[in-house]
Protein backbone atom coordinates (compact mmCIF):
# COMPACT_ATOMS: atom_id res chain seq x y z
CA UNK A 1 0.00 0.00 0.00
CA UNK A 2 2.86 2.38 0.76
CA UNK A 3 4.23 1.86 -2.77
CA UNK A 4 1.00 3.13 -4.32
CA UNK A 5 1.08 6.40 -2.37
CA UNK A 6 4.55 7.31 -3.61
CA UNK A 7 4.18 9.57 -6.65
CA UNK A 8 7.46 8.56 -8.29
CA UNK A 9 9.25 5.34 -7.51
CA UNK A 10 12.56 5.68 -9.35
CA UNK A 11 13.86 2.57 -11.06
CA UNK A 12 16.94 4.02 -12.74
CA UNK A 13 18.57 7.44 -12.85
CA UNK A 14 21.14 8.89 -15.21
CA UNK A 15 23.35 10.97 -12.91
CA UNK A 16 26.10 11.16 -15.50
CA UNK A 17 23.82 13.17 -17.81
CA UNK A 18 23.97 16.21 -15.51
CA UNK A 19 27.77 16.14 -15.68
CA UNK A 20 28.08 15.67 -19.45
CA UNK A 21 25.11 17.77 -20.62
CA UNK A 22 23.43 21.10 -19.93
CA UNK A 23 19.74 20.21 -19.58
CA UNK A 24 17.58 22.92 -21.16
CA UNK A 25 14.17 21.32 -20.86
CA UNK A 26 12.56 18.26 -19.26
CA UNK A 27 9.54 16.27 -20.35
CA UNK A 28 7.79 13.08 -19.37
CA UNK A 29 7.04 10.29 -21.83
CA UNK A 30 5.33 6.93 -21.54
CA UNK A 31 7.25 3.87 -22.63
CA UNK A 32 5.91 0.81 -24.46
CA UNK A 33 7.08 -2.37 -22.73
CA UNK A 34 6.36 -6.08 -22.92
CA UNK A 35 5.30 -8.08 -19.86
CA UNK A 36 8.69 -9.47 -18.86
CA UNK A 37 10.24 -5.99 -19.09
CA UNK A 38 7.70 -4.62 -16.62
CA UNK A 39 8.41 -7.48 -14.23
CA UNK A 40 12.17 -6.89 -14.47
CA UNK A 41 11.62 -3.16 -13.83
CA UNK A 42 9.46 -3.90 -10.79
CA UNK A 43 12.45 -5.80 -9.40
CA UNK A 44 14.38 -2.54 -9.78
CA UNK A 45 16.94 -3.59 -12.35
CA UNK A 46 17.63 -1.23 -15.26
CA UNK A 47 20.40 0.97 -16.61
CA UNK A 48 19.90 4.10 -18.69
CA UNK A 49 23.43 5.54 -18.39
CA UNK A 50 24.33 4.90 -22.06
CA UNK A 51 20.82 5.41 -23.43
CA UNK A 52 19.49 8.13 -25.70
CA UNK A 53 16.25 8.89 -27.51
CA UNK A 54 15.85 9.50 -31.21
CA UNK A 55 13.76 9.17 -34.30
CA UNK A 56 13.03 5.88 -36.03
CA UNK A 57 10.28 5.41 -38.64
CA UNK A 58 8.78 8.80 -37.73
CA UNK A 59 8.34 7.85 -34.07
CA UNK A 60 10.32 8.58 -30.90
CA UNK A 61 12.31 5.62 -29.54
CA UNK A 62 14.58 4.96 -26.58
CA UNK A 63 17.81 3.29 -27.70
CA UNK A 64 20.40 1.31 -25.73
CA UNK A 65 18.47 1.22 -22.43
CA UNK A 66 19.34 -1.97 -20.58
CA UNK A 67 16.52 -3.90 -18.95
CA UNK A 68 17.79 -7.36 -17.93
CA UNK A 69 15.89 -10.52 -18.74
CA UNK A 70 13.28 -11.50 -16.17
CA UNK A 71 14.57 -14.56 -14.30
CA UNK A 72 11.09 -16.11 -14.17
CA UNK A 73 10.46 -15.62 -17.88
CA UNK A 74 10.16 -18.39 -20.43
CA UNK A 75 11.27 -18.62 -24.07
CA UNK A 76 9.29 -15.42 -24.82
CA UNK A 77 11.61 -13.28 -22.68
CA UNK A 78 12.53 -9.87 -24.11
CA UNK A 79 15.75 -8.59 -25.70
CA UNK A 80 17.77 -6.60 -23.17
CA UNK A 81 18.74 -3.61 -25.36
CA UNK A 82 15.94 -3.44 -27.92
CA UNK A 83 14.61 -0.02 -29.09
CA UNK A 84 11.54 0.91 -27.05
CA UNK A 85 8.84 3.22 -28.37
CA UNK A 86 8.16 6.38 -26.35
CA UNK A 87 4.68 7.85 -26.12
CA UNK A 88 4.52 11.60 -26.68
CA UNK A 89 2.03 13.84 -28.42
CA UNK A 90 2.61 14.35 -32.14
CA UNK A 91 3.14 18.12 -31.82
CA UNK A 92 5.63 17.63 -28.97
CA UNK A 93 7.47 15.01 -31.02
CA UNK A 94 7.77 17.36 -34.02
CA UNK A 95 9.13 20.13 -31.77
CA UNK A 96 11.73 17.77 -30.27
CA UNK A 97 12.86 16.46 -33.66
CA UNK A 98 13.24 20.05 -34.91
CA UNK A 99 15.35 21.01 -31.88
CA UNK A 100 17.58 17.98 -32.35
CA UNK A 101 18.11 18.67 -36.08
CA UNK A 102 18.41 22.47 -36.05
CA UNK A 103 20.16 23.20 -32.78
CA UNK A 104 22.25 20.05 -32.49
CA UNK A 105 20.68 19.03 -29.20
CA UNK A 106 20.28 15.52 -27.80
CA UNK A 107 17.43 13.73 -26.06
CA UNK A 108 18.80 12.04 -22.95
CA UNK A 109 16.79 9.91 -20.50
CA UNK A 110 17.23 11.34 -17.00
CA UNK A 111 15.19 8.84 -14.99
CA UNK A 112 12.96 5.82 -15.39
CA UNK A 113 10.13 5.39 -12.90
CA UNK A 114 6.58 4.20 -12.31
CA UNK A 115 3.99 6.99 -12.30
CA UNK A 116 1.02 7.37 -9.98
CA UNK A 117 -1.12 5.04 -12.08
CA UNK A 118 1.55 2.31 -12.20
CA UNK A 119 2.65 2.90 -15.79
CA UNK A 120 6.35 3.08 -16.59
CA UNK A 121 7.51 6.59 -17.50
CA UNK A 122 10.80 8.05 -18.64
CA UNK A 123 11.87 11.63 -17.96
CA UNK A 124 13.69 13.00 -20.99
CA UNK A 125 15.97 15.99 -21.06
CA UNK A 126 16.56 18.15 -24.12
CA UNK A 127 20.29 18.70 -23.66
CA UNK A 128 23.36 20.37 -25.11
CA UNK A 129 26.74 18.71 -24.66
CA UNK A 130 29.11 20.46 -22.24
CA UNK A 131 32.66 21.32 -23.20
CA UNK A 132 35.52 20.58 -20.81
CA UNK A 133 35.64 24.17 -19.53
CA UNK A 134 31.87 24.10 -18.85
CA UNK A 135 32.31 20.94 -16.78
CA UNK A 136 35.10 22.59 -14.80
CA UNK A 137 33.00 25.71 -14.19
CA UNK A 138 30.01 23.72 -12.94
CA UNK A 139 32.30 21.65 -10.69
CA UNK A 140 33.87 24.84 -9.30
CA UNK A 141 30.41 26.31 -8.64
CA UNK A 142 29.28 23.12 -6.89
CA UNK A 143 32.41 23.14 -4.69
CA UNK A 144 31.88 26.80 -3.83
CA UNK A 145 28.26 26.18 -2.82
CA UNK A 146 29.37 23.27 -0.65
CA UNK A 147 32.02 25.48 0.99
CA UNK A 148 29.46 28.28 1.60
CA UNK A 149 27.17 25.82 3.37
CA UNK A 150 30.10 24.62 5.51
CA UNK A 151 31.00 28.22 6.48
CA UNK A 152 27.37 29.05 7.31
CA UNK A 153 27.07 25.95 9.48
CA UNK A 154 30.23 26.77 11.42
CA UNK A 155 29.20 30.43 11.93
CA UNK A 156 25.77 29.33 13.21
CA UNK A 157 27.39 27.00 15.76
CA UNK A 158 29.55 29.81 17.25
Number of C-alpha atoms within 10 A of each C-alpha: 5 5 10 13 9 12 13 15 18 17 20 19 18 17 12 12 19 17 16 16 20 19 21 10 10 14 13 17 18 18 19 17 14 12 12 21 22 17 16 18 21 15 11 15 16 19 18 25 19 14 17 18 22 19 15 12 6 11 15 23 20 25 20 18 20 18 21 18 19 19 10 9 14 10 5 9 16 18 13 15 15 14 18 17 20 21 17 16 9 12 8 11 17 15 10 18 19 13 16 18 10 8 10 11 21 22 22 27 29 25 20 26 22 21 17 15 8 13 13 21 22 26 16 22 25 21 23 18 17 16 11 9 9 15 17 13 11 15 13 12 12 12 12 12 12 11 12 12 12 11 11 10 11 10 9 7 6 5
